[in-house]
Amino acid sequence: MRTLYLVRHAKSGHDEYVPSDLIRHLSARGYDDAITAAQYLKRQGVYPAKIVSSPAVRTWSTALVIAEQLDYPVSEIVQDASIYEAPLRNLTEAVVRTDDRFDSMLLVGHNPGMTLLTNYLCGNVIMSFPTAAVACISMPVDAWNEVSAGCANLDWMFTV
């Protein structure tokens, strides 16, 4: 059994002077929402074996908040450029190439990718994936490379 936690980055600011989408920061509300999502994970007893984040500042900041709340070593968070606003194929590849020594992974990314990946794995179960939302997806597989379309169940989804 493998468990995948999907997190969409928290609310970002829309500063018109930011020269690149990659460096948009969390808004004050986004930071608070990231803390709320992380505290929910902690109350659920979620302690992922691996955390992977898009390198965008808003996703990295969300991953940092979660890691701090869950006592996950920040130095072990993996930044994966292939999931920055990625198509479904890149997100699926990020999951299937996970080392099998990790039984759970938390992936912090962007929409529409989080919605697409959830629906690819679990069937069409959600319409959208709001900012700072968390989905818990269980997969009855022995290895990450066995993950495929429709192989999983959406156990729960938390929205702020």
N, C-alpha and C positions, 0 to 999 in steps of 0.2 A: 504494500500500500504506500502510495506517495501522496503528499499533500502540497498543494500549490496555493499560496495566498497571493492574490493580485491586489495591488493598491494603485489607484490613480493619484497622481500628485495632488496636493492640496491647492487651494485657490491661489493664483498668482496675481501679481500686480499687472496693470496694463499701462505702464509708463511709456508714453510715446517716444521718449528719448533713448530708449534702450536700443543699441545698434544691432542686436541679434536676439532672436527668440531663445537661443540657448542660455542666455544670461538673465532671463526674467526671474525675479525673486518671488518668494511667497509674500502675499499680502499679510497684514496683521491678522485678518480673519483666517487666512490660510494656515498660518503658524498655529493658531488656536485650534483649528480643525484637525491639523496633523496630530497635535497632542491628544485631542479627544479620541481620534482613531487608534492611536497607540495605546491609550489607556484601556480602550475596549479590548484590544488584542491581549493586553496583560490580564484583564479580568477573565478572559476566555482561556487563559493558560497557554496562549500561543507563544512559542519560543522557536522561531524558524532556525533550521540548521544552517541556512545560507540566505543572505540578502543580496539581491542584484538590483541595480538602479541604472536608469538612463543617466547620462552625464549632465543633462540639463540642470541648471541651478535649482529650479523648482522641484524636480524629482529628487535630486541629491539632498536637498534640505529636508524634504519629507522623509527620506530614508534615514537621515541623521536623527531626526526627532524620534522615529520609531525605534531605532537602534538604542538610543539613550534610554528610552522608557523601558525597553525589554532587556537592558543590560547586555546587549549584543556588542561585541568589540567593533568600534567604528573602523578600525584598520582592516577588518575582514569584509567590509562591504565591497562588493565588486561593481565597478562601473563598466557598463557594456554599451558602447556607442551604437551597436547594431539595433538597439531597441528604442533609440530616440525617434519618436513619432514614426514608428516602424510599421510596415505592412505585416499582415498576419503571418506570413512565411518567416520573417525574422523573429517574431515573438515565439512561434512554435519551435524554431531551431534553438532559441535560447533555453527553452524548457528541455527539449530532448537531449541536448548536449550536457546537461547537468551531471556532475559526477554522482554515481550511485551510492557513494558513502553518505550522501545527504538524503535523508528521508523526507525533508520538507524544504520548501524554498519560498521566499517572499520576493515578489517581483514588483518593483515600483516603476510605473510607466505612464503612458499618455493615452488619451482617447483620440481617435476611435479604437485604437488597438486593444485596450482592456475589454471593451465591449465585444469586439470581434473574437478575441481569444476565448473569453468566457463562453460565448455562443458556439464557437467551433468545438470546444472540448465537451460542453454539456448539452448541446442542442440549443435551440433558440429559446433561452430562458430569461433574458433580460432585454429591455429596450435601450437602456443607457447605463453608463457607469459614471455617476457624479464625482466631482472632485472630492478627494479624501475618503472615498468609499473603499471598502475592503471586501473581497470575496474569498471564501474558503472553498476550495475545490478538491475533492478527494478522488483519487484515481486508483482503482484496483489493479495496479500493475506492479511487477517486481523491479523493473528498471525504467528509468526516465525515457530511454529510447523506444519504449513500447507505447508511449503516449501517442494517441491519434484522435481523429475526429470522433466525437460522440462517446469517448471512452470514460468520461468523468461525470461526477455528480456535483452540483452546486449545493453544498451543505448549508451555507448561510451567506448573507450579504448584509454588511453594516453600512449605513449611510449617516453622515453627520447632519 
